[in-house]
Amino acid sequence: MTFNDLKMTRIDKPICIIPARGSSKRFPRKNIALLAGKPLLAYAVEAALESNVFDMICVSSEDEEILKIAEKHGADRALKRPAELATDKSQVKEVCAYLLESFAAQGLLYIEFGLLLATNPLRTGRDISEAYATFKKDDSDFCMSIVPFSHPPQRAVWVPSGSVVPYFGLEYMKQTQLLDKLYRHDGSIIFGKSERFLEKNEFFGRKVAPFFMPSEHSVDIDSPLDLAWAEFLFERSGKVEAAGGPK
């Protein structure tokens, strides 16, 4: 794919990609698990719409039920993905590359894209629009939502042969305030320049701007316990009634 092909329509507003595979071994059907009576996927689509950032909101899944839910809640495109991109070993970055290249093959050249995971239902439209502003501000290749680790990873231990050993060495087993503050990507938001991404199919490049996600909006649901925590935070925020859940 070339970004200088005059036969293509260049689209400056980003495309939103929401991957939502139907199969999950650790938490079956997690992408459409219910939070306050509404599927998790719906929150991602609605936050994307609320942000008013995207030219198109595209949900990718191999599952017909998930695609119907995406359409019901306002996705512009609900596209069935190839079987080889719906296995346990499939990666989100492969889905992004496939969609960007597929649209380019149709003559639609998206200069930028956004990636939202369905399993982060507390992310808001404002979070997305502010992350996009951060992405555009300093001409970054990517922007990634991050949150601090709750416990310093430098102090990790492991048990290589039945005995507890500091993973990174004794020099890191000291007070938290003496250690560098480290962060992790929480799965809520990524923005990227399509050309830079497709060069290496990675979400890291020349410059990756951080978007410091509010901790109360950052829940990555990978287990029923995560969902229970999200329900607690959701109820605490007072959004249950607005979502159509129990009063």
C-alpha positions in Angstrom: 0.0 0.0 0.0 1.3 3.4 -0.9 0.1 6.6 0.8 0.9 8.7 -2.4 -1.5 6.8 -4.7 -3.6 9.5 -6.3 -6.3 7.0 -7.2 -7.1 6.6 -3.5 -9.4 8.9 -1.4 -7.4 10.2 1.5 -9.5 10.5 4.6 -8.0 12.7 7.3 -10.4 11.9 10.1 -9.4 8.6 11.8 -11.2 5.3 11.4 -12.2 3.7 14.7 -11.3 0.0 15.0 -13.1 -2.1 17.7 -12.0 -5.8 17.7 -14.4 -8.1 19.3 -13.6 -11.8 18.9 -16.4 -14.2 20.0 -14.3 -16.9 21.6 -12.4 -16.4 24.8 -11.2 -19.3 27.0 -10.6 -17.4 30.2 -13.9 -15.5 30.1 -16.3 -16.9 27.5 -18.2 -14.2 25.5 -16.5 -11.4 27.5 -16.8 -8.8 24.7 -20.6 -8.9 25.1 -20.8 -9.7 28.8 -23.5 -7.4 30.4 -22.7 -4.4 32.5 -25.8 -2.6 33.9 -27.8 -4.7 31.4 -25.9 -3.6 28.3 -23.1 -5.5 26.4 -19.6 -4.3 26.9 -19.2 -3.8 23.2 -22.0 -1.2 23.2 -20.1 1.0 25.6 -17.1 1.1 23.2 -19.3 2.0 20.2 -21.2 4.6 22.1 -18.1 6.2 23.5 -16.6 6.4 20.0 -19.8 8.1 18.8 -19.8 10.5 21.7 -16.2 11.5 21.1 -17.1 12.9 17.6 -13.6 12.1 16.5 -14.0 9.4 13.9 -15.0 9.2 10.3 -16.1 5.6 10.6 -16.6 3.2 13.5 -15.8 -0.3 12.5 -16.3 -3.5 14.6 -14.5 -6.6 13.6 -15.6 -10.1 14.7 -16.0 -13.6 13.4 -19.2 -13.9 15.5 -22.6 -13.1 14.0 -24.3 -12.2 17.3 -21.5 -9.7 18.1 -21.8 -8.1 14.6 -25.6 -7.7 15.1 -25.0 -6.0 18.5 -22.5 -3.7 16.9 -25.0 -2.6 14.3 -27.7 -2.2 16.9 -25.7 0.2 19.0 -24.6 2.4 16.1 -21.4 1.0 14.5 -21.0 2.2 10.9 -19.5 -1.1 9.8 -19.8 -4.6 11.4 -17.3 -6.6 9.4 -16.8 -10.4 9.6 -13.1 -11.2 9.9 -11.3 -14.1 8.3 -11.1 -17.3 10.4 -7.3 -17.0 10.7 -7.7 -13.7 12.6 -10.1 -15.2 15.1 -7.9 -17.8 16.9 -6.5 -17.7 20.4 -3.1 -16.7 18.8 -4.6 -13.8 16.8 -3.3 -10.4 17.8 -5.1 -7.1 17.7 -2.4 -5.5 15.6 -3.0 -8.1 12.9 -6.7 -7.1 12.8 -5.8 -3.4 12.5 -3.4 -4.1 9.7 -6.0 -6.3 7.9 -8.7 -3.6 8.1 -6.5 -0.7 7.1 -5.2 -2.6 4.1 -8.7 -3.8 3.2 -10.1 -0.3 3.1 -7.0 0.9 1.1 -7.7 -1.8 -1.4 -11.2 -0.3 -1.8 -9.7 3.1 -2.4 -10.2 4.5 1.1 -6.9 5.6 2.6 -7.3 6.3 6.3 -4.3 8.4 7.3 -5.0 7.8 11.0 -6.8 5.2 13.1 -8.0 4.7 16.6 -8.2 1.4 18.5 -10.7 0.8 21.3 -11.0 -2.5 23.1 -14.5 -3.6 23.9 -13.4 -4.7 27.4 -12.9 -1.1 28.7 -16.5 0.1 29.3 -15.7 3.0 31.7 -13.7 4.9 29.1 -15.7 8.0 28.0 -16.1 9.9 24.8 -14.3 12.8 26.5 -11.3 10.5 27.2 -11.2 9.6 23.5 -11.4 13.2 22.3 -8.7 14.3 24.8 -6.4 11.4 23.8 -6.9 12.4 20.1 -6.0 16.0 20.9 -2.9 14.8 22.7 -2.0 12.7 19.6 -2.4 15.7 17.3 -0.7 18.2 19.5 3.0 17.2 19.1 2.8 15.4 15.7 3.2 12.0 17.4 3.3 8.7 15.5 1.1 7.1 18.2 -0.8 8.0 21.4 -1.4 5.4 24.0 -3.5 5.5 27.2 -1.5 4.4 30.2 -2.0 4.0 33.9 0.5 3.5 36.7 1.1 0.0 38.1 -0.6 -0.5 41.4 2.6 -2.1 42.7 6.1 -1.5 41.4 6.9 -4.2 38.9 10.6 -3.8 39.8 9.9 -5.6 43.0 8.5 -8.7 41.3 9.6 -12.1 42.6 9.5 -15.5 41.0 10.0 -19.1 42.0 12.4 -20.7 39.4 13.2 -23.8 41.5 10.9 -23.8 44.5 12.4 -20.8 46.2 11.3 -17.2 46.1 13.8 -15.0 44.3 13.7 -11.2 43.3 13.2 -11.3 39.6 15.1 -8.1 38.8 17.6 -8.4 41.6 18.0 -7.3 45.2 18.9 -3.8 44.2 15.2 -3.1 43.4 13.9 -4.5 46.7 13.7 -1.1 48.3 11.1 1.6 49.2 8.5 2.4 46.5 9.4 6.1 46.6 12.9 5.3 45.5 11.9 3.4 42.4 11.0 4.9 39.0 7.3 5.2 38.4 6.3 2.8 35.7 3.1 2.5 33.7 1.2 0.0 31.6 -1.1 0.4 28.6 -4.6 -0.2 29.9 -6.2 -1.2 26.6 -8.6 1.8 26.5 -7.3 3.9 23.6 -4.6 3.9 21.0 -4.3 6.5 18.1 -1.8 6.0 15.3 -0.6 7.1 11.9 -1.5 4.3 9.6 1.6 4.5 7.5 3.9 4.3 10.6 1.9 1.4 12.0 2.0 -0.6 8.8 5.7 -0.2 8.4 6.3 -2.7 11.3 2.7 -3.6 12.5 3.6 -2.2 15.9 2.0 0.4 18.2 5.4 2.0 19.0 7.3 4.4 16.7 9.4 7.5 16.6 7.2 9.2 19.2 4.5 7.7 21.3 2.6 10.4 23.3 1.2 9.3 26.7 -2.4 9.8 27.6 -2.7 9.5 31.3 -6.0 7.7 31.7 -8.1 8.6 34.8 -7.9 5.5 37.1 -11.6 5.5 37.7 -12.2 5.1 33.9 -9.6 2.4 33.5 -10.9 -1.2 33.9 -9.7 -3.9 31.5 -12.1 -6.7 31.9 -10.5 -10.1 31.4 -12.3 -12.1 34.1 -15.6 -12.2 36.0 -13.9 -10.6 38.9 -12.9 -7.6 36.7 -16.5 -7.3 35.6 -17.6 -7.2 39.2 -15.2 -4.4 39.9 -16.4 -2.5 36.9 -20.0 -2.9 38.1 -19.0 -1.4 41.5 -17.3 1.6 39.9 -20.2 2.0 37.5 -22.8 2.1 40.3 -20.6 4.4 42.3 -20.4 6.8 39.4 -24.2 7.0 39.2 -24.4 6.0 35.6 -26.5 2.8 36.1 -29.9 4.4 35.4 -28.6 6.2 32.3 -27.4 2.9 30.9 -30.8 1.3 31.3 -29.8 -0.9 34.2 -31.6 -1.6 37.5 -32.7 1.4 39.6 
